[in-house]
């Protein structure tokens, strides 16, 4: 059973959970194949994860996350970072690879 952390946000408790290896692998495949719809605001609201990532790692739905402030999102993200360092390492590595490819493409142009 995955590890979980309950986070109190106002009157609501959001339960953050550890992702399985398969869930992380499925996420990576979705990113690689372009099946993951990107939401600019959701991607950039927090420095190292998206709202969709938080949704994937918790029982919070998109409507709940959209209704929270950045300061309310941060404890959820902090719990997600604590339970899923493997996901955050992979996400950072992929983001770095994308930056490197973009830089190389600009130089080649």
C-alpha positions in Angstrom: 0.0 0.0 0.0 1.4 3.4 -1.0 2.5 5.8 1.7 0.0 8.7 2.3 0.0 12.0 4.0 -3.2 13.9 5.0 -2.9 17.7 4.4 -5.5 20.0 6.0 -6.5 22.8 3.7 -9.2 24.9 5.3 -12.0 22.6 6.2 -10.9 20.0 3.6 -8.4 17.2 4.0 -6.4 16.3 0.9 -4.6 13.0 1.0 -1.3 12.9 -0.9 0.0 9.5 -1.9 3.2 7.9 -3.2 3.0 7.0 -6.9 3.8 3.5 -8.0 6.6 2.9 -10.5 3.9 2.0 -13.1 2.2 5.4 -12.5 5.4 7.3 -13.0 6.2 5.2 -16.1 2.7 5.9 -17.5 3.2 9.6 -16.8 6.5 9.5 -18.7 5.0 7.7 -21.6 2.2 10.3 -21.8 4.7 13.1 -21.8 6.9 11.4 -24.4 4.0 10.7 -26.8 2.3 14.0 -26.3 -0.8 12.5 -24.8 -0.6 14.7 -21.8 -2.6 17.9 -22.3 -0.6 20.9 -21.1 -2.2 23.7 -19.3 0.2 26.7 -19.2 -1.1 28.1 -15.9 -1.3 24.7 -14.3 2.2 23.9 -15.4 3.8 27.2 -14.1 1.8 27.8 -10.9 4.4 26.0 -8.8 8.1 25.8 -9.6 8.6 22.1 -9.9 5.3 20.4 -10.5 2.0 21.1 -12.2 -1.5 21.1 -10.9 -2.1 17.9 -12.9 0.9 16.4 -11.1 -0.7 17.2 -7.7 -4.0 15.8 -8.9 -2.2 12.6 -9.9 -0.5 12.3 -6.5 -3.6 13.1 -4.4 -7.3 12.7 -4.0 -7.9 16.4 -5.0 -9.7 16.9 -8.3 -9.0 19.7 -10.8 -11.9 21.9 -9.5 -10.5 21.8 -5.9 -7.0 22.6 -7.0 -8.2 25.4 -9.3 -10.0 26.9 -6.3 -6.9 27.1 -4.1 -4.4 29.8 -3.7 -0.7 29.2 -4.3 -0.1 29.3 -0.5 -2.8 26.6 -0.1 -1.3 24.5 -2.9 2.2 24.6 -1.4 1.6 22.2 1.5 0.1 19.7 -0.9 3.2 20.1 -3.2 5.5 19.8 -0.2 3.8 16.5 0.8 4.0 15.3 -2.8 7.8 16.1 -2.9 8.3 14.2 0.3 6.4 11.1 -0.8 7.6 11.1 -4.5 11.2 12.2 -4.8 11.6 9.7 -7.6 8.9 11.5 -9.6 10.5 14.9 -9.0 13.9 13.7 -10.1 12.5 12.3 -13.3 10.5 15.4 -14.0 13.6 17.6 -13.4 15.7 15.4 -15.7 13.0 15.6 -18.5 12.7 19.4 -18.1 16.5 19.7 -18.3 16.6 17.6 -21.5 13.9 19.7 -23.1 15.8 22.9 -22.2 19.0 21.4 -23.7 17.2 20.4 -26.9 15.6 23.9 -27.2 19.0 25.5 -26.8 20.5 23.3 -29.4 17.7 23.9 -31.8 18.0 27.7 -31.4 21.8 27.5 -32.0 21.3 25.4 -35.1 18.7 27.8 -36.5 
